[in-house]
Amino acid sequence: MNFKIATRIFCVTILLLSVYTAINLNSAKAQVDNWKKYSDPAQKFNFLYPYNWAIKITHDNITGTTEVILKNPNSTRAQVSILYNPNEPTLSSKTGKPVVPSRALTNLENEISVDYVFFNSTGKFPHKYSISNQQSASDVVDYEKSEGKPGKMLIVFAKINDKDSLSLHILIARDSFTRIYPMYRRL
């Protein structure tokens, strides 16, 4: 797989699926024709997404966690997941010092890796991708959820404050990466 192509896909996708914090809610306007705008009911974040993508929203009233999953109707294995987590456990520090986003991202990757048959963090892009106006860290992961279904995942982790986080996960099947590329380039 051409890593340069992968980088372009992720960069364009991140730019077009920008996640805004409450600070930017008043100035956020739909800038892409025919795209829909999702606004979190708690007004913690919002973003634009293609009008034909399926959206699934779950909110846990006990923890305050909100997860939004977007699925591309033209692909069975391409999806974007946005997770707002108040009281993010990976931001907890035993020393009392603030946890930097890159450390929290490593902790998050360690937590989610147990759900995969294969999970290889590249560690190549710690600061390449970010969520608007937030301290962020990012990484590209090679993964395999079940035997014979490898993929690539971009994870962008943003520290909203010392307790809250917002993370973006973009998953694409590795075997269809170059076939799907032209569609993502247009996003």
ChimeraX commands (.cxc) that place a marker at each C-alpha (Angstrom):
marker #1 position 0.00,0.00,0.00 radius 0.5
marker #1 position 1.25,3.43,-0.86 radius 0.5
marker #1 position 1.66,5.32,2.42 radius 0.5
marker #1 position 1.54,8.68,0.62 radius 0.5
marker #1 position -1.94,7.87,-0.69 radius 0.5
marker #1 position -3.05,6.79,2.78 radius 0.5
marker #1 position -1.80,10.05,4.23 radius 0.5
marker #1 position -3.71,12.09,1.64 radius 0.5
marker #1 position -6.92,10.17,2.28 radius 0.5
marker #1 position -6.73,10.67,6.01 radius 0.5
marker #1 position -5.74,14.33,5.72 radius 0.5
marker #1 position -8.63,15.19,3.39 radius 0.5
marker #1 position -11.09,13.22,5.48 radius 0.5
marker #1 position -9.98,14.93,8.67 radius 0.5
marker #1 position -10.24,18.36,7.10 radius 0.5
marker #1 position -13.74,17.77,5.81 radius 0.5
marker #1 position -15.05,16.04,8.90 radius 0.5
marker #1 position -13.68,18.71,11.23 radius 0.5
marker #1 position -14.98,18.46,14.72 radius 0.5
marker #1 position -15.76,21.77,16.37 radius 0.5
marker #1 position -15.87,22.33,20.11 radius 0.5
marker #1 position -18.40,24.45,21.93 radius 0.5
marker #1 position -16.13,27.45,21.31 radius 0.5
marker #1 position -16.78,27.25,17.57 radius 0.5
marker #1 position -20.49,26.40,17.62 radius 0.5
marker #1 position -21.68,29.92,16.85 radius 0.5
marker #1 position -19.33,30.40,13.91 radius 0.5
marker #1 position -19.73,26.94,12.36 radius 0.5
marker #1 position -21.70,27.11,9.10 radius 0.5
marker #1 position -22.34,24.48,6.48 radius 0.5
marker #1 position -19.59,25.08,3.96 radius 0.5
marker #1 position -20.08,21.99,1.82 radius 0.5
marker #1 position -23.17,21.78,-0.39 radius 0.5
marker #1 position -25.48,18.87,0.35 radius 0.5
marker #1 position -23.70,17.90,3.55 radius 0.5
marker #1 position -25.59,17.59,6.81 radius 0.5
marker #1 position -24.58,19.12,10.10 radius 0.5
marker #1 position -24.63,17.10,13.31 radius 0.5
marker #1 position -24.77,19.05,16.57 radius 0.5
marker #1 position -24.40,17.25,19.86 radius 0.5
marker #1 position -27.50,17.97,22.04 radius 0.5
marker #1 position -25.20,18.92,24.92 radius 0.5
marker #1 position -23.45,21.39,22.57 radius 0.5
marker #1 position -20.03,19.85,23.16 radius 0.5
marker #1 position -19.20,19.35,19.45 radius 0.5
marker #1 position -20.56,19.41,15.91 radius 0.5
marker #1 position -19.38,18.42,12.44 radius 0.5
marker #1 position -20.42,18.10,8.80 radius 0.5
marker #1 position -20.91,14.77,7.04 radius 0.5
marker #1 position -22.05,13.59,3.57 radius 0.5
marker #1 position -25.84,13.59,3.24 radius 0.5
marker #1 position -26.06,9.94,2.15 radius 0.5
marker #1 position -24.00,8.47,5.00 radius 0.5
marker #1 position -25.86,6.54,7.70 radius 0.5
marker #1 position -25.58,7.99,11.19 radius 0.5
marker #1 position -26.01,6.16,14.50 radius 0.5
marker #1 position -25.91,8.09,17.76 radius 0.5
marker #1 position -25.64,6.59,21.23 radius 0.5
marker #1 position -25.56,8.50,24.48 radius 0.5
marker #1 position -25.01,7.08,27.95 radius 0.5
marker #1 position -26.89,9.20,30.48 radius 0.5
marker #1 position -24.91,7.76,33.37 radius 0.5
marker #1 position -21.40,8.46,32.05 radius 0.5
marker #1 position -22.29,11.32,29.70 radius 0.5
marker #1 position -20.44,9.60,26.83 radius 0.5
marker #1 position -21.70,10.28,23.31 radius 0.5
marker #1 position -20.68,8.21,20.30 radius 0.5
marker #1 position -21.57,9.05,16.72 radius 0.5
marker #1 position -20.88,6.45,14.03 radius 0.5
marker #1 position -21.01,7.38,10.35 radius 0.5
marker #1 position -21.07,4.67,7.71 radius 0.5
marker #1 position -20.42,5.07,4.02 radius 0.5
marker #1 position -23.30,3.42,2.11 radius 0.5
marker #1 position -20.90,2.45,-0.70 radius 0.5
marker #1 position -18.63,0.40,1.58 radius 0.5
marker #1 position -19.28,-2.30,4.15 radius 0.5
marker #1 position -16.04,-1.57,6.00 radius 0.5
marker #1 position -15.54,2.19,5.86 radius 0.5
marker #1 position -16.73,4.13,8.88 radius 0.5
marker #1 position -16.02,7.17,11.02 radius 0.5
marker #1 position -16.55,7.13,14.78 radius 0.5
marker #1 position -16.57,10.24,16.95 radius 0.5
marker #1 position -16.54,9.77,20.71 radius 0.5
marker #1 position -16.99,12.49,23.33 radius 0.5
marker #1 position -16.01,11.18,26.74 radius 0.5
marker #1 position -16.37,13.27,29.89 radius 0.5
marker #1 position -14.17,11.97,32.68 radius 0.5
marker #1 position -11.89,10.17,30.21 radius 0.5
marker #1 position -9.98,7.47,32.12 radius 0.5
marker #1 position -6.87,7.78,29.91 radius 0.5
marker #1 position -6.47,11.36,31.17 radius 0.5
marker #1 position -6.20,10.21,34.79 radius 0.5
marker #1 position -2.80,10.68,36.34 radius 0.5
marker #1 position -1.44,8.86,39.36 radius 0.5
marker #1 position 1.14,11.61,39.85 radius 0.5
marker #1 position -1.34,14.49,39.75 radius 0.5
marker #1 position 0.38,15.98,36.71 radius 0.5
marker #1 position -1.64,16.62,33.53 radius 0.5
marker #1 position -1.55,13.82,30.95 radius 0.5
marker #1 position -0.40,14.92,27.48 radius 0.5
marker #1 position -2.58,13.82,24.51 radius 0.5
marker #1 position 0.10,11.53,23.03 radius 0.5
marker #1 position 0.30,9.58,26.32 radius 0.5
marker #1 position -3.52,9.41,26.54 radius 0.5
marker #1 position -3.64,8.16,22.93 radius 0.5
marker #1 position -1.15,5.40,23.75 radius 0.5
marker #1 position -3.29,4.42,26.76 radius 0.5
marker #1 position -6.43,4.41,24.57 radius 0.5
marker #1 position -4.73,2.24,21.94 radius 0.5
marker #1 position -3.67,-0.22,24.64 radius 0.5
marker #1 position -7.29,-0.41,25.85 radius 0.5
marker #1 position -8.90,-0.94,22.44 radius 0.5
marker #1 position -6.22,-3.28,21.04 radius 0.5
marker #1 position -7.64,-6.23,23.01 radius 0.5
marker #1 position -10.74,-6.17,20.75 radius 0.5
marker #1 position -8.64,-6.96,17.66 radius 0.5
marker #1 position -6.94,-10.07,16.32 radius 0.5
marker #1 position -4.08,-7.85,15.11 radius 0.5
marker #1 position -3.43,-4.24,16.20 radius 0.5
marker #1 position -0.19,-2.48,15.25 radius 0.5
marker #1 position 0.25,1.16,16.16 radius 0.5
marker #1 position 2.64,2.83,13.73 radius 0.5
marker #1 position 3.42,5.79,15.98 radius 0.5
marker #1 position 4.38,7.73,12.84 radius 0.5
marker #1 position 1.98,10.68,13.11 radius 0.5
marker #1 position 1.82,11.88,16.72 radius 0.5
marker #1 position 1.06,15.51,15.80 radius 0.5
marker #1 position 0.10,15.42,12.11 radius 0.5
marker #1 position -3.67,15.44,12.59 radius 0.5
marker #1 position -5.58,17.46,15.15 radius 0.5
marker #1 position -9.07,18.43,16.20 radius 0.5
marker #1 position -9.74,22.12,15.83 radius 0.5
marker #1 position -8.37,24.30,18.65 radius 0.5
marker #1 position -7.58,21.34,20.93 radius 0.5
marker #1 position -4.40,19.68,22.18 radius 0.5
marker #1 position -4.31,16.58,19.98 radius 0.5
marker #1 position -2.31,13.49,19.09 radius 0.5
marker #1 position -2.84,11.08,16.20 radius 0.5
marker #1 position -1.73,7.69,14.97 radius 0.5
marker #1 position -2.33,5.32,12.05 radius 0.5
marker #1 position -2.99,1.73,13.05 radius 0.5
marker #1 position -2.89,-1.47,11.00 radius 0.5
marker #1 position -5.60,-3.73,12.37 radius 0.5
marker #1 position -7.50,-6.93,11.83 radius 0.5
marker #1 position -10.85,-7.24,13.62 radius 0.5
marker #1 position -11.47,-10.80,12.46 radius 0.5
marker #1 position -9.38,-13.25,10.49 radius 0.5
marker #1 position -8.85,-12.19,6.89 radius 0.5
marker #1 position -10.24,-8.65,7.23 radius 0.5
marker #1 position -7.28,-6.28,7.66 radius 0.5
marker #1 position -7.72,-2.52,7.66 radius 0.5
marker #1 position -6.20,0.87,8.43 radius 0.5
marker #1 position -7.42,3.15,11.17 radius 0.5
marker #1 position -6.59,6.77,11.88 radius 0.5
marker #1 position -7.12,7.75,15.50 radius 0.5
marker #1 position -7.09,11.41,16.51 radius 0.5
marker #1 position -7.34,12.04,20.24 radius 0.5
marker #1 position -8.07,15.52,21.60 radius 0.5
marker #1 position -7.84,16.64,25.19 radius 0.5
marker #1 position -10.71,19.09,25.77 radius 0.5
marker #1 position -9.71,19.76,29.38 radius 0.5
marker #1 position -8.08,17.73,32.20 radius 0.5
marker #1 position -11.06,15.34,32.29 radius 0.5
marker #1 position -12.85,15.37,28.91 radius 0.5
marker #1 position -11.76,14.00,25.54 radius 0.5
marker #1 position -12.96,13.84,21.96 radius 0.5
marker #1 position -11.62,11.13,19.68 radius 0.5
marker #1 position -12.05,10.47,15.99 radius 0.5
marker #1 position -11.56,7.00,14.48 radius 0.5
marker #1 position -11.57,6.50,10.71 radius 0.5
marker #1 position -11.55,2.87,9.61 radius 0.5
marker #1 position -10.97,1.68,6.04 radius 0.5
marker #1 position -10.50,-1.86,4.76 radius 0.5
marker #1 position -6.89,-2.33,3.71 radius 0.5
marker #1 position -7.70,-4.52,0.69 radius 0.5
marker #1 position -10.07,-1.92,-0.79 radius 0.5
marker #1 position -7.99,1.10,0.17 radius 0.5
marker #1 position -6.95,2.05,-3.37 radius 0.5
marker #1 position -10.43,1.34,-4.78 radius 0.5
marker #1 position -12.08,3.55,-2.15 radius 0.5
marker #1 position -9.42,6.27,-2.42 radius 0.5
marker #1 position -11.06,8.30,-5.25 radius 0.5
marker #1 position -14.31,8.59,-3.28 radius 0.5
marker #1 position -12.52,9.77,-0.12 radius 0.5
marker #1 position -10.49,12.24,-2.11 radius 0.5
marker #1 position -13.74,13.94,-3.14 radius 0.5
marker #1 position -15.02,14.21,0.44 radius 0.5
marker link #1:1,2 radius 0.2
marker link #1:2,3 radius 0.2
marker link #1:3,4 radius 0.2
marker link #1:4,5 radius 0.2
marker link #1:5,6 radius 0.2
marker link #1:6,7 radius 0.2
marker link #1:7,8 radius 0.2
marker link #1:8,9 radius 0.2
marker link #1:9,10 radius 0.2
marker link #1:10,11 radius 0.2
marker link #1:11,12 radius 0.2
marker link #1:12,13 radius 0.2
marker link #1:13,14 radius 0.2
marker link #1:14,15 radius 0.2
marker link #1:15,16 radius 0.2
marker link #1:16,17 radius 0.2
marker link #1:17,18 radius 0.2
marker link #1:18,19 radius 0.2
marker link #1:19,20 radius 0.2
marker link #1:20,21 radius 0.2
marker link #1:21,22 radius 0.2
marker link #1:22,23 radius 0.2
marker link #1:23,24 radius 0.2
marker link #1:24,25 radius 0.2
marker link #1:25,26 radius 0.2
marker link #1:26,27 radius 0.2
marker link #1:27,28 radius 0.2
marker link #1:28,29 radius 0.2
marker link #1:29,30 radius 0.2
marker link #1:30,31 radius 0.2
marker link #1:31,32 radius 0.2
marker link #1:32,33 radius 0.2
marker link #1:33,34 radius 0.2
marker link #1:34,35 radius 0.2
marker link #1:35,36 radius 0.2
marker link #1:36,37 radius 0.2
marker link #1:37,38 radius 0.2
marker link #1:38,39 radius 0.2
marker link #1:39,40 radius 0.2
marker link #1:40,41 radius 0.2
marker link #1:41,42 radius 0.2
marker link #1:42,43 radius 0.2
marker link #1:43,44 radius 0.2
marker link #1:44,45 radius 0.2
marker link #1:45,46 radius 0.2
marker link #1:46,47 radius 0.2
marker link #1:47,48 radius 0.2
marker link #1:48,49 radius 0.2
marker link #1:49,50 radius 0.2
marker link #1:50,51 radius 0.2
marker link #1:51,52 radius 0.2
marker link #1:52,53 radius 0.2
marker link #1:53,54 radius 0.2
marker link #1:54,55 radius 0.2
marker link #1:55,56 radius 0.2
marker link #1:56,57 radius 0.2
marker link #1:57,58 radius 0.2
marker link #1:58,59 radius 0.2
marker link #1:59,60 radius 0.2
marker link #1:60,61 radius 0.2
marker link #1:61,62 radius 0.2
marker link #1:62,63 radius 0.2
marker link #1:63,64 radius 0.2
marker link #1:64,65 radius 0.2
marker link #1:65,66 radius 0.2
marker link #1:66,67 radius 0.2
marker link #1:67,68 radius 0.2
marker link #1:68,69 radius 0.2
marker link #1:69,70 radius 0.2
marker link #1:70,71 radius 0.2
marker link #1:71,72 radius 0.2
marker link #1:72,73 radius 0.2
marker link #1:73,74 radius 0.2
marker link #1:74,75 radius 0.2
marker link #1:75,76 radius 0.2
marker link #1:76,77 radius 0.2
marker link #1:77,78 radius 0.2
marker link #1:78,79 radius 0.2
marker link #1:79,80 radius 0.2
marker link #1:80,81 radius 0.2
marker link #1:81,82 radius 0.2
marker link #1:82,83 radius 0.2
marker link #1:83,84 radius 0.2
marker link #1:84,85 radius 0.2
marker link #1:85,86 radius 0.2
marker link #1:86,87 radius 0.2
marker link #1:87,88 radius 0.2
marker link #1:88,89 radius 0.2
marker link #1:89,90 radius 0.2
marker link #1:90,91 radius 0.2
marker link #1:91,92 radius 0.2
marker link #1:92,93 radius 0.2
marker link #1:93,94 radius 0.2
marker link #1:94,95 radius 0.2
marker link #1:95,96 radius 0.2
marker link #1:96,97 radius 0.2
marker link #1:97,98 radius 0.2
marker link #1:98,99 radius 0.2
marker link #1:99,100 radius 0.2
marker link #1:100,101 radius 0.2
marker link #1:101,102 radius 0.2
marker link #1:102,103 radius 0.2
marker link #1:103,104 radius 0.2
marker link #1:104,105 radius 0.2
marker link #1:105,106 radius 0.2
marker link #1:106,107 radius 0.2
marker link #1:107,108 radius 0.2
marker link #1:108,109 radius 0.2
marker link #1:109,110 radius 0.2
marker link #1:110,111 radius 0.2
marker link #1:111,112 radius 0.2
marker link #1:112,113 radius 0.2
marker link #1:113,114 radius 0.2
marker link #1:114,115 radius 0.2
marker link #1:115,116 radius 0.2
marker link #1:116,117 radius 0.2
marker link #1:117,118 radius 0.2
marker link #1:118,119 radius 0.2
marker link #1:119,120 radius 0.2
marker link #1:120,121 radius 0.2
marker link #1:121,122 radius 0.2
marker link #1:122,123 radius 0.2
marker link #1:123,124 radius 0.2
marker link #1:124,125 radius 0.2
marker link #1:125,126 radius 0.2
marker link #1:126,127 radius 0.2
marker link #1:127,128 radius 0.2
marker link #1:128,129 radius 0.2
marker link #1:129,130 radius 0.2
marker link #1:130,131 radius 0.2
marker link #1:131,132 radius 0.2
marker link #1:132,133 radius 0.2
marker link #1:133,134 radius 0.2
marker link #1:134,135 radius 0.2
marker link #1:135,136 radius 0.2
marker link #1:136,137 radius 0.2
marker link #1:137,138 radius 0.2
marker link #1:138,139 radius 0.2
marker link #1:139,140 radius 0.2
marker link #1:140,141 radius 0.2
marker link #1:141,142 radius 0.2
marker link #1:142,143 radius 0.2
marker link #1:143,144 radius 0.2
marker link #1:144,145 radius 0.2
marker link #1:145,146 radius 0.2
marker link #1:146,147 radius 0.2
marker link #1:147,148 radius 0.2
marker link #1:148,149 radius 0.2
marker link #1:149,150 radius 0.2
marker link #1:150,151 radius 0.2
marker link #1:151,152 radius 0.2
marker link #1:152,153 radius 0.2
marker link #1:153,154 radius 0.2
marker link #1:154,155 radius 0.2
marker link #1:155,156 radius 0.2
marker link #1:156,157 radius 0.2
marker link #1:157,158 radius 0.2
marker link #1:158,159 radius 0.2
marker link #1:159,160 radius 0.2
marker link #1:160,161 radius 0.2
marker link #1:161,162 radius 0.2
marker link #1:162,163 radius 0.2
marker link #1:163,164 radius 0.2
marker link #1:164,165 radius 0.2
marker link #1:165,166 radius 0.2
marker link #1:166,167 radius 0.2
marker link #1:167,168 radius 0.2
marker link #1:168,169 radius 0.2
marker link #1:169,170 radius 0.2
marker link #1:170,171 radius 0.2
marker link #1:171,172 radius 0.2
marker link #1:172,173 radius 0.2
marker link #1:173,174 radius 0.2
marker link #1:174,175 radius 0.2
marker link #1:175,176 radius 0.2
marker link #1:176,177 radius 0.2
marker link #1:177,178 radius 0.2
marker link #1:178,179 radius 0.2
marker link #1:179,180 radius 0.2
marker link #1:180,181 radius 0.2
marker link #1:181,182 radius 0.2
marker link #1:182,183 radius 0.2
marker link #1:183,184 radius 0.2
marker link #1:184,185 radius 0.2
marker link #1:185,186 radius 0.2
marker link #1:186,187 radius 0.2
view
